[in-house]
Amino acid sequence: MTKVLVKDGNVDGAIKKFKAKFAKSGVPSKLKQKKYYDKPGVKKRKAKEEMIRNSRKSSHKGF
């Protein structure tokens, strides 16, 4: 459960902090993944493509 304290009546700041904490917790991405069913083969293929993409990104960061 994500909790945020409101300091000095600053509700807008508390909402901003809550949204950041909520996004960091990974709940929105989990909801997006569970929106529809992916077959196991499709999941495996997407994971492989993402690993390739991430490895290319990490290899180019050193330059």
C-alpha positions in Angstrom: 0.0 0.0 0.0 1.5 3.3 -1.1 1.1 6.1 1.5 2.0 9.8 1.2 1.8 12.4 4.0 0.3 15.8 3.2 2.5 18.5 4.7 1.2 22.0 5.3 -2.0 21.3 3.4 -0.1 20.9 0.1 -2.4 18.3 -1.5 -1.1 18.9 -5.0 2.4 18.1 -4.0 1.2 14.9 -2.2 -0.7 13.8 -5.3 2.4 14.3 -7.4 4.5 12.2 -5.0 1.8 9.5 -4.9 1.7 9.3 -8.7 5.5 8.9 -8.8 5.5 6.2 -6.1 2.7 4.4 -7.8 4.4 4.4 -11.1 7.7 3.2 -9.5 5.9 0.3 -7.8 5.2 -1.3 -11.2 1.4 -1.7 -10.8 0.5 0.2 -14.0 2.8 -2.0 -16.2 1.5 -5.2 -14.6 -2.1 -4.0 -15.4 -1.1 -3.3 -18.9 0.4 -6.8 -19.3 -2.7 -8.5 -17.8 -5.1 -6.6 -20.1 -5.1 -9.5 -22.6 -3.6 -13.0 -22.8 -0.4 -13.7 -24.7 0.4 -17.2 -25.7 3.7 -18.6 -24.1 5.5 -18.6 -27.5 4.6 -14.9 -28.0 5.8 -14.0 -24.5 9.1 -15.8 -25.2 9.6 -14.0 -28.5 8.8 -10.6 -27.1 11.3 -11.2 -24.2 14.0 -12.2 -26.6 13.4 -9.2 -28.8 13.6 -6.9 -25.7 16.8 -8.5 -24.6 18.4 -7.9 -28.0 17.1 -4.3 -27.9 18.5 -3.7 -24.4 21.9 -5.2 -25.2 22.2 -3.0 -28.3 21.3 0.1 -26.1 23.8 -0.8 -23.5 26.6 -1.4 -26.0 26.1 2.0 -27.5 26.0 3.9 -24.2 29.8 3.6 -23.8 30.5 5.8 -26.8 
